[in-house]
Amino acid sequence: MNKNGFVPVKARLSREDLAFLAGAREEVIMFAELGVRLLDLHRPQESGGITSDPGSPIHRCRACMSRWPCPTFRAIDDAFNV
């Protein structure tokens, strides 16, 4: 790493390699944005029903109405915690 914080790459890359890397970078950014949007959709809300413990109400996912944490949230959480 040089004093500016960059790691010099000494490999010779073809135009196709550079185009692939640029495209892959954009795809990773779009995939991360998709993950954030999915997590924003699947978040808890109070179910509004009667509960035996008013201090700890039942929560449901606001998108799929499954009990919290919903299967979508668990799948994303599992993927990040591998």
N, C-alpha and C positions, 0 to 999 in steps of 0.2 A: 504494500500500500504506500503510495507516495504522500507527500506532505499535504496535498489537497484532498486526500481521502479517497482517491481513485486507485483501483487495481489495474495496472497495465496488462493488456492482453496482447501477447506476442504471437498468437496463432494467426495464420492467414485464413481469412474467411472469404468465401465466394459471395457474389451478389445474392445468390439464392439462399445461402446461409443467413445473411443479414436480413433479407426479406422475411425469412421464416422466423427469426428471433424477434423482429419488430411485430409481426403478426401475433406471435405467441404472447408477447407482452400485453398487447391490447386484449387478447382473449382472456388472459388471467385477470386483468382489471375488470372486464365485463362479468366474469364468473364471480368475482368477489362482490361486485355490486348486486348481482342476483342473490347471493347469499344474504346480504344485508337486507334486501327487500323482502325476502322470505321470512327472515327473523322479525322484521317489522310487522308483517301480517300476522304471524303466529306469536302472539304475546298474551299473557293472562289477563283475565278480567273476572270480577266477582260474578258468580252465577246467579246471585239474587234469590236463591232458594232458602228454605228454612234449614238451619244447621244446629247441631247439638252443642257446638262450641262457637259462640258469637265472636270470640277473640281470634279465631282461625277459620274464616269462611272458606267454603269450597270455591276454587277457581277453575274456570274453563278457558280454553283458547278462544280468542275472539274471532278467529277465521273458521276453524272447523268444529268448534264447540265441544271438543273432546276434553276430558279432565286434564288439568295442567299437571305436569308438562305433556303436551300432545305428542303424538308419534313423529310429526314433522320436526318439532323442536328437538326431540330426543335424537333423531337421526342426524341432524346437523351438529348437535353437541357431541355425539359420538364420533363423527367424522373429524372434528377439530381436536378431540382429546385422544387421538390414536397414538 
